[in-house]
């Protein structure tokens, strides 16, 4: 199966972004037509975070979310299979680049937080032209796909460490040494590694890793995301400076600021956020899993 997935991704990497996205729109349409876990998770998430939204409007957002999700899946071949120059050619405009420049000129470590919004792989192509980067990644379950993914991402010069104890130790070493480290901050951790904090009005188990990295170094926090442009035109990159509360010694206060910064990113393009992920699976106290029965 891994070889088949890699072959499909390699083939999709040979076609223009516009064509890959059109194929992705077809994938998204199929997701709306046939029951599947991603479809139902997205529906449930949107019900939770937008309870005040008119049902027809929320239904439209749900359909567009699945269309955007389909495009992400087909874009990966273009971004992993192509050169860095090809990836950079997809960037149309960089917003708030001064926020990035300020972080780099501080002569401190930088904690670069990248939510699952737009297509986060685009940032790999861009940010590695500005500085050396160490980033944490979650290994793919399929060994063949994982090897190809690592080699493809590594073409930009990024250094990758897995989400293991060894990888976490390397992140601490790097940020203390003043390096630029990247992390995806919106994945649900194990209970002992998280703290509950509001995200889009819903209590979410939020990783404490960002807080610990900032507390054990003098690093500055920076957020970045990409926004998919219409009609295959490419992507815009945005940088955001979080509220200073992210540096608070209280992990709950810091996590609240972290989630607020992610919300600020999502507000730019809510339909492009990864709503197909079970972000609220663990609930405070004895709260029930909202995805029970979905699969």
ChimeraX attribute file (.defattr): number of C-alpha atoms within 10 A of each C-alpha:
attribute: neighborCount
match mode: 1-to-1
recipient: residues
	/A:1	9
	/A:2	15
	/A:3	13
	/A:4	11
	/A:5	14
	/A:6	19
	/A:7	14
	/A:8	13
	/A:9	21
	/A:10	18
	/A:11	14
	/A:12	24
	/A:13	21
	/A:14	13
	/A:15	14
	/A:16	12
	/A:17	24
	/A:18	16
	/A:19	15
	/A:20	24
	/A:21	24
	/A:22	18
	/A:23	18
	/A:24	22
	/A:25	22
	/A:26	13
	/A:27	19
	/A:28	23
	/A:29	16
	/A:30	16
	/A:31	20
	/A:32	18
	/A:33	9
	/A:34	9
	/A:35	11
	/A:36	13
	/A:37	17
	/A:38	20
	/A:39	22
	/A:40	19
	/A:41	20
	/A:42	22
	/A:43	20
	/A:44	19
	/A:45	22
	/A:46	20
	/A:47	16
	/A:48	15
	/A:49	13
	/A:50	14
	/A:51	12
	/A:52	9
	/A:53	12
	/A:54	9
	/A:55	12
	/A:56	9
	/A:57	9
	/A:58	17
	/A:59	15
	/A:60	11
	/A:61	18
	/A:62	24
	/A:63	19
	/A:64	19
	/A:65	26
	/A:66	29
	/A:67	24
	/A:68	23
	/A:69	27
	/A:70	23
	/A:71	26
	/A:72	24
	/A:73	18
	/A:74	23
	/A:75	28
	/A:76	21
	/A:77	25
	/A:78	22
	/A:79	25
	/A:80	25
	/A:81	24
	/A:82	19
	/A:83	17
	/A:84	22
	/A:85	11
	/A:86	13
	/A:87	23
	/A:88	19
	/A:89	13
	/A:90	20
	/A:91	21
	/A:92	13
	/A:93	12
	/A:94	14
	/A:95	15
	/A:96	14
	/A:97	13
	/A:98	12
	/A:99	16
	/A:100	21
	/A:101	11
	/A:102	13
	/A:103	20
	/A:104	18
	/A:105	8
	/A:106	12
	/A:107	13
	/A:108	18
	/A:109	23
	/A:110	27
	/A:111	24
	/A:112	25
	/A:113	25
	/A:114	22
	/A:115	25
	/A:116	22
	/A:117	24
	/A:118	26
	/A:119	25
	/A:120	18
	/A:121	19
	/A:122	25
	/A:123	20
	/A:124	22
	/A:125	26
	/A:126	20
	/A:127	17
	/A:128	16
	/A:129	14
	/A:130	11
	/A:131	13
	/A:132	14
	/A:133	21
	/A:134	22
	/A:135	22
	/A:136	19
	/A:137	16
	/A:138	12
	/A:139	16
	/A:140	12
	/A:141	9
	/A:142	12
	/A:143	12
	/A:144	15
	/A:145	19
	/A:146	16
	/A:147	14
	/A:148	17
	/A:149	18
	/A:150	18
	/A:151	12
	/A:152	17
	/A:153	21
	/A:154	15
	/A:155	16
	/A:156	20
	/A:157	16
	/A:158	20
	/A:159	17
	/A:160	20
	/A:161	19
	/A:162	14
	/A:163	15
	/A:164	13
	/A:165	9
	/A:166	10
	/A:167	16
	/A:168	16
	/A:169	11
	/A:170	19
	/A:171	26
	/A:172	18
	/A:173	14
	/A:174	19
	/A:175	24
	/A:176	19
	/A:177	14
	/A:178	18
	/A:179	22
	/A:180	24
	/A:181	25
	/A:182	25
	/A:183	19
	/A:184	18
	/A:185	22
	/A:186	21
	/A:187	16
	/A:188	18
	/A:189	17
	/A:190	12
	/A:191	12
	/A:192	9
	/A:193	12
	/A:194	18
	/A:195	21
	/A:196	20
	/A:197	24
	/A:198	17
	/A:199	23
	/A:200	17
	/A:201	12
	/A:202	16
	/A:203	17
	/A:204	25
	/A:205	27
	/A:206	29
	/A:207	25
	/A:208	20
	/A:209	19
	/A:210	22
	/A:211	21
	/A:212	15
	/A:213	25
	/A:214	23
	/A:215	16
	/A:216	11
	/A:217	18
	/A:218	17
	/A:219	25
	/A:220	25
	/A:221	24
	/A:222	21
	/A:223	25
	/A:224	25
	/A:225	25
	/A:226	28
	/A:227	22
	/A:228	21
	/A:229	14
	/A:230	10
	/A:231	11
	/A:232	15
	/A:233	13
	/A:234	20
	/A:235	24
	/A:236	19
	/A:237	22
	/A:238	20
	/A:239	21
	/A:240	21
	/A:241	16
	/A:242	20
	/A:243	14
	/A:244	12
	/A:245	14
	/A:246	25
	/A:247	24
	/A:248	15
	/A:249	13
	/A:250	12
	/A:251	23
	/A:252	19
	/A:253	16
	/A:254	24
	/A:255	30
	/A:256	22
	/A:257	22
	/A:258	30
	/A:259	22
	/A:260	19
	/A:261	22
	/A:262	25
	/A:263	16
	/A:264	14
	/A:265	24
	/A:266	21
	/A:267	11
	/A:268	15
	/A:269	15
	/A:270	17
	/A:271	21
	/A:272	25
	/A:273	23
	/A:274	24
	/A:275	24
	/A:276	20
	/A:277	17
	/A:278	19
	/A:279	21
	/A:280	21
	/A:281	15
	/A:282	21
	/A:283	15
	/A:284	13
	/A:285	6
	/A:286	7
	/A:287	9
	/A:288	11
	/A:289	12
	/A:290	16
	/A:291	17
	/A:292	8
	/A:293	8
	/A:294	13
	/A:295	9
